[in-house]
Amino acid sequence: MSEHRVRMPPQDFAKEAIKIVEAAQGKNIYLRIMGALGVYIGIMNNEKCLDLYKTIGRFSEGEFGFTDLDLVAYGKQRNAIEKFFKELSFKPDDYVNAMFSDRRLIFYHPNQLYSVDIFFSPLEFSHIIDLGKDPEKGRLKLSFPTLPLSDMVLLKLQIHDINRKDLADLAVIFSCDPISEQEEHGKINVNRIIEVLSDDWGFWYDATNNLKLLKNFLGEFLEKGNAQNYHEKIKETIKTIEELEHKIESSQKTKNWLKRAKIGTSKRWYNVVEEI
């Protein structure tokens, strides 16, 4: 992902990203926003959630800032996506787009305001998240303009070396979005999370460790009194996380999970993610 910061105010950047996704949808191209911007878009019209986001320190000095526009798409639509961004006068990264076109495309804003990083399903980071390959049957149809919230959560939980910003993203999602046992707009489908983790021991191992780190992260704010206005909300969020942990732990595991569990950590259980 790009190391440069987006040269636009957060709300303007969010609105522009949404317009891009809408324009693509008008051409039957499935693009969905993920990452930090996806989290921000979900709460940008909610003052309490925005204040919480700043309070827990997601961005330096309480200011929102982004490095690029992260999108997810289907490889089957690669040619259409390249044509689409060419029509928008975006400049392609010829090297990346030639070498890694089966997994990823990068484009640059015509005025160098930001870069666009497009990842194809299945998403392959520390762990794999399969969103489907068929535009008409995959999970990108389930939510707009961002990924479904359950997949946003999985994207954070799959990180082997999770950092403070990712924990803050998770904290805000669990604090501002209710959980559900089915796909509903604006809700976290816990059954989707359980289904993925119950079939992949390595993913389960990192995800459950990250949930423990998330509880510790939130607990620090309760102990230090850094979020007095959100004391009860954070306590509720910790309880929600504990409920999810219980559901994950008590779920029936697949043969794949059980077989890999016998090996445990004696063999590397995650993918090493290298920056391009």
Sequence and secondary structure as in RCSB ss.txt:
>XXXX:A:sequence
MSEHRVRMPPQDFAKEAIKIVEAAQGKNIYLRIMGALGVYIGIMNNEKCLDLYKTIGRFSEGEFGFTDLDLVAYG
KQRNAIEKFFKELSFKPDDYVNAMFSDRRLIFYHPNQLYSVDIFFSPLEFSHIIDLGKDPEKGRLKLSFPTLPLS
DMVLLKLQIHDINRKDLADLAVIFSCDPISEQEEHGKINVNRIIEVLSDDWGFWYDATNNLKLLKNFLGEFLEKG
NAQNYHEKIKETIKTIEELEHKIESSQKTKNWLKRAKIGTSKRWYNVVEEI
>XXXX:A:secstr
   S  SS HHHHHHHHHHHHHHHHHTT   EE HHHHHHHHHTT HHHHHHHHHTTSSGGG    S EEEEEEG
GGHHHHHHHHHHTT EE HHHHHHSTTTEEEEE TTSS EEEEEEESEESSSEE   S TTTSGGGGSSSB  HH
HHHHHHHT TT  HHHHHHHHHHHHHS EESS  TTSEEHHHHHHHHTT HHHHHHHHHHHHHHHHHHHHHHHHT
TTGGGHHHHHHHHHHHHHHHHHHHHS   HHHHHHHTTGGGS  S      
